[in-house]
Amino acid sequence: MDRKKLLHDIIFTSETKSAKLFDILLMITIILSIIVVMLDSVAEIHDDYGQALFIAEWVFTILFTIEYILRIAIASSKLKYIFSFYGIVDLMAILPTYISLFLAGYQYLIIIRVLRLLRIFRILKLYRFIGASSYLVESLKASRHKIAVFLSAVMAIVVVMGAAMYLIEGPENGFRSIPESIYWAIITLTTVGYGDITPLTPLGKALASIIMLTGYSIIAVPTGIITVELSKKKKSSKKLSKCCSECGCEDHDKDAEYCKVCGKKLGL
C-alpha cells in the first residue's frame, strides 16, 4: 500500500486501528481548542493566562491547518472535498485565527470548530441517528405551509395586541411606540417575560393576562402539526418496508432481501 493511500484511509475512513486513533485524537484536539477559546473569553483568566492561551490557540490552528492541507492533498476529488460541508467547516475552523491578525476580536469566531464534532457520527457509526433525523426534516418540510399560516396568525395577534396595549398604557407607562408594544406582546405571548416593560393600568393587566393564557395554547400548535406529520411519515415507512413471513419482523430496509432476524428470504 502506497503512502498516499495509507494516509487517505487514516484521515477519511474509520475502519483501521490507525484511523480510529486519528479520529479520537482529532476529537480531543477539537474539544481542547474550544475550551481554550471559551477560557480566553473570561476576563480574569485572559488577564492571568492570556499569553499561554494565545500560544495554545496558534498551536491548534497550525495543527488544523496542516490537517486541512493534508485532506486536500490526498482527497480523491479535491474540489468535492473543498466545497463539501465538512470541507467548508474545516476551513472556517482555521480562518478566524488568521483574520484576527488584521481584525481584532475575530478569533472568537473559531468557536465554529464545535461543528467539526459532527464527525463523531462517522466515528461512532451513528448513521441510524442521521437516518432518523431525516424523518424530522421531511416532517418539517411537509408541515411548512401549515406552520407559515400559523406564524402569520400569531404575527397578526401580536400586532393587534401590541397596538391595543399602546392605546391603553401609552408612553407614560413605558409603551413609547407601537413597535415597542409589539415587542412586549411577543415576549408576553411566548411566556418569556423579561419585565423591562410592564402594564400598570387595570385594563392593561387584563389584556396582558389574556395574552399570557393565549400563549400557553399557541405554543402547543406547531408541536402538534409536526407530530402529525411525523406519524404520517412513520406509517408510510412501515407500509413500504418488507415483512418477514417467518418471524413477522417489519423493521427492514426497503431494498432488503433477507430478514435481519431469522435470515429467511423476504417476499415482495
C-alpha positions as CSV (number, residue, x, y, z in Angstrom):
1,M,0.0,0.0,0.0
2,D,1.5,3.4,-1.0
3,R,1.8,6.2,1.5
4,K,-0.9,8.4,-0.1
5,K,-3.5,5.5,0.1
6,L,-2.5,4.8,3.7
7,L,-2.9,8.5,4.7
8,H,-6.3,8.6,2.9
9,D,-7.5,5.5,4.8
10,I,-6.4,7.0,8.1
11,I,-7.8,10.5,7.6
12,F,-11.0,9.8,5.6
13,T,-12.1,6.5,7.0
14,S,-12.5,4.9,10.4
15,E,-12.1,1.2,9.7
16,T,-8.5,0.6,10.8
17,K,-7.0,1.0,14.2
18,S,-4.8,3.9,12.9
19,A,-7.9,5.6,11.5
20,K,-9.8,5.2,14.7
21,L,-6.8,6.5,16.8
22,F,-6.6,9.5,14.4
23,D,-10.3,10.3,14.8
24,I,-10.1,10.1,18.6
25,L,-7.1,12.4,18.7
26,L,-8.8,14.8,16.4
27,M,-11.9,14.9,18.6
28,I,-9.8,15.5,21.7
29,T,-7.9,18.3,19.9
30,I,-11.1,20.0,18.7
31,I,-12.5,19.9,22.3
32,L,-9.3,21.3,23.8
33,S,-9.2,24.1,21.3
34,I,-12.8,25.0,22.0
35,I,-12.1,25.0,25.8
36,V,-9.1,27.4,25.1
37,V,-11.4,29.8,23.2
38,M,-14.0,29.8,26.0
39,L,-11.4,30.3,28.7
40,D,-9.9,33.2,26.8
41,S,-13.2,35.0,26.7
42,V,-13.2,35.1,30.6
43,A,-11.6,38.4,31.5
44,E,-10.0,37.2,34.7
45,I,-8.4,34.1,33.0
46,H,-7.4,36.2,30.0
47,D,-5.6,38.7,32.2
48,D,-3.6,35.9,34.0
49,Y,-3.1,33.4,31.2
50,G,-3.7,35.3,28.1
51,Q,-0.3,34.7,26.6
52,A,-0.4,30.9,27.2
53,L,-3.9,30.7,25.8
54,F,-2.7,32.7,22.7
55,I,0.1,30.3,22.1
56,A,-2.1,27.3,22.6
57,E,-4.6,28.7,20.1
58,W,-1.9,29.1,17.5
59,V,-0.6,25.6,18.1
60,F,-4.2,24.2,17.5
61,T,-4.6,26.4,14.4
62,I,-1.4,25.2,12.9
63,L,-2.3,21.6,13.6
64,F,-5.7,22.1,12.0
65,T,-4.1,23.9,9.0
66,I,-1.8,21.0,8.4
67,E,-4.7,18.6,8.6
68,Y,-6.7,20.7,6.2
69,I,-3.9,20.8,3.7
70,L,-3.4,17.1,4.0
71,R,-7.0,16.4,3.4
72,I,-6.9,18.4,0.2
73,A,-3.7,16.8,-0.9
74,I,-4.9,13.2,-0.5
75,A,-8.6,13.6,-1.4
76,S,-9.6,11.6,-4.4
77,S,-11.6,14.7,-5.6
78,K,-10.1,17.8,-4.2
79,L,-12.8,20.2,-5.3
80,K,-15.5,17.9,-4.0
81,Y,-13.9,17.9,-0.5
82,I,-13.2,21.7,-0.5
83,F,-16.8,22.6,-1.3
84,S,-18.4,19.8,0.8
85,F,-20.0,20.6,4.2
86,Y,-17.1,19.2,6.2
87,G,-14.5,20.9,3.9
88,I,-16.1,24.3,4.5
89,V,-16.3,23.7,8.2
90,D,-12.7,22.6,8.3
91,L,-11.7,25.9,6.5
92,M,-13.9,28.0,8.7
93,A,-12.3,26.4,11.8
94,I,-8.9,27.9,11.0
95,L,-9.7,31.2,9.1
96,P,-10.7,33.3,12.2
97,T,-7.3,33.0,13.8
98,Y,-5.6,34.3,10.7
99,I,-8.2,37.0,10.2
100,S,-7.6,38.1,13.8
101,L,-4.1,39.2,12.8
102,F,-5.7,42.0,10.9
103,L,-9.0,42.5,12.6
104,A,-9.1,42.2,16.4
105,G,-11.8,40.1,18.1
106,Y,-12.5,37.7,15.2
107,Q,-10.5,34.9,16.9
108,Y,-13.6,34.1,19.0
109,L,-15.4,33.0,15.8
110,I,-13.3,29.8,15.9
111,I,-15.9,28.5,18.3
112,I,-17.4,27.3,15.0
113,R,-14.9,24.4,15.5
114,V,-17.6,22.8,17.5
115,L,-19.3,21.8,14.2
116,R,-16.3,19.6,13.5
117,L,-17.6,17.3,16.3
118,L,-20.3,16.3,13.8
119,R,-17.6,13.8,12.6
120,I,-18.4,11.8,15.7
121,F,-21.4,10.4,13.7
122,R,-19.0,8.7,11.4
123,I,-16.5,7.7,14.1
124,L,-19.1,6.0,16.3
125,K,-21.1,4.6,13.4
126,L,-24.2,6.6,14.4
127,Y,-25.7,6.6,10.9
128,R,-29.0,5.4,12.2
129,F,-29.5,8.6,14.0
130,I,-28.9,10.5,10.8
131,G,-31.5,8.4,9.2
132,A,-33.9,9.0,12.0
133,S,-33.3,12.8,11.7
134,S,-34.4,12.6,8.1
135,Y,-37.9,11.8,9.3
136,L,-37.9,15.1,11.3
137,V,-36.6,17.1,8.3
138,E,-39.2,15.6,6.0
139,S,-41.9,16.3,8.5
140,L,-40.8,19.9,8.8
141,K,-40.9,20.3,5.1
142,A,-44.4,18.7,4.8
143,S,-45.8,21.0,7.5
144,R,-44.1,24.2,6.4
145,H,-47.3,25.6,4.8
146,K,-49.3,25.0,7.9
147,I,-46.6,26.5,10.1
148,A,-46.4,29.5,7.8
149,V,-50.2,30.1,8.2
150,F,-49.9,29.6,12.0
151,L,-47.0,32.1,12.2
152,S,-48.9,34.6,10.1
153,A,-51.8,34.3,12.5
154,V,-49.5,34.8,15.5
155,M,-48.0,37.9,13.9
156,A,-51.4,39.3,13.4
157,I,-52.3,38.7,17.0
158,V,-49.2,40.4,18.4
159,V,-49.6,43.4,16.1
160,V,-53.2,43.9,17.3
161,M,-52.4,43.2,20.9
162,G,-49.4,45.5,20.8
163,A,-51.3,48.3,19.2
164,A,-54.1,47.9,21.8
165,M,-51.6,47.9,24.7
166,Y,-50.1,51.1,23.2
167,L,-53.5,52.8,23.3
168,I,-54.3,51.5,26.8
169,E,-51.0,52.2,28.5
170,G,-49.3,54.9,26.4
171,P,-45.8,56.4,26.6
172,E,-46.3,57.5,30.2
173,N,-46.3,53.8,31.3
174,G,-43.3,52.7,29.2
175,F,-45.1,51.8,26.0
176,R,-43.4,54.5,24.0
177,S,-44.3,53.3,20.5
178,I,-46.3,50.6,18.7
179,P,-43.2,48.6,17.6
180,E,-42.1,48.6,21.3
181,S,-45.6,47.5,22.3
182,I,-45.4,44.7,19.7
183,Y,-42.1,43.6,21.2
184,W,-43.8,43.4,24.6
185,A,-46.7,41.4,23.1
186,I,-44.2,38.9,21.6
187,I,-42.2,38.3,24.8
188,T,-45.5,38.0,26.8
189,L,-47.1,35.7,24.2
190,T,-44.1,33.4,24.3
191,T,-44.1,33.5,28.1
192,V,-40.6,34.8,28.2
193,G,-41.5,38.0,30.1
194,Y,-38.3,40.0,30.5
195,G,-40.1,42.5,32.7
196,D,-38.5,45.6,31.1
197,I,-41.9,46.8,30.1
198,T,-45.0,46.1,32.3
199,P,-48.6,47.3,32.2
200,L,-49.7,49.4,35.1
201,T,-53.4,50.1,34.5
202,P,-56.1,47.5,35.4
203,L,-57.2,47.2,31.7
204,G,-53.6,46.7,30.6
205,K,-53.1,44.0,33.1
206,A,-56.3,42.3,32.0
207,L,-55.1,42.3,28.4
208,A,-51.7,41.0,29.5
209,S,-53.5,38.1,31.2
210,I,-55.4,37.2,28.1
211,I,-52.1,37.3,26.0
212,M,-50.4,35.0,28.6
213,L,-53.2,32.5,28.5
214,T,-53.2,32.6,24.7
215,G,-49.5,32.0,24.7
216,Y,-49.8,28.7,26.5
217,S,-52.3,27.4,24.0
218,I,-50.4,28.7,21.0
219,I,-47.1,27.0,21.9
220,A,-48.6,23.6,21.5
221,V,-49.9,24.2,18.0
222,P,-46.6,23.8,16.0
223,T,-45.7,20.8,18.1
224,G,-48.9,19.1,17.2
225,I,-48.6,19.9,13.5
226,I,-45.1,18.4,13.3
227,T,-46.1,15.4,15.4
228,V,-48.9,14.6,13.0
229,E,-46.5,14.7,10.0
230,L,-44.0,12.5,11.9
231,S,-46.8,10.0,12.5
232,K,-47.7,10.0,8.8
233,K,-44.1,9.5,7.7
234,K,-43.7,6.6,10.1
235,K,-46.9,4.9,8.9
236,S,-45.8,5.4,5.3
237,S,-42.4,3.9,6.0
238,K,-43.9,0.9,7.6
239,K,-46.2,0.3,4.6
240,L,-43.2,0.4,2.3
241,S,-40.9,-1.8,4.4
242,K,-40.9,-5.6,3.9
243,C,-42.4,-8.0,6.4
244,C,-40.9,-11.4,7.1
245,S,-43.4,-14.3,6.8
246,E,-41.3,-16.4,9.1
247,C,-40.8,-14.2,12.2
248,G,-43.1,-11.3,11.4
249,C,-40.3,-8.7,11.7
250,E,-41.2,-5.5,9.8
251,D,-38.2,-3.3,10.5
252,H,-36.3,-3.9,7.2
253,D,-34.8,-1.6,4.7
254,K,-36.8,-1.1,1.5
255,D,-34.2,-2.9,-0.6
256,A,-33.6,-5.8,1.9
257,E,-33.7,-9.3,0.5
258,Y,-33.3,-11.3,3.7
259,C,-34.7,-11.0,7.2
260,K,-32.2,-9.4,9.6
261,V,-33.7,-11.5,12.5
262,C,-34.1,-15.1,11.1
263,G,-32.4,-14.8,7.8
264,K,-35.4,-16.0,5.7
265,K,-35.7,-14.5,2.2
266,L,-38.2,-11.7,2.2
267,G,-41.2,-11.6,-0.2
268,L,-42.5,-8.7,-2.1
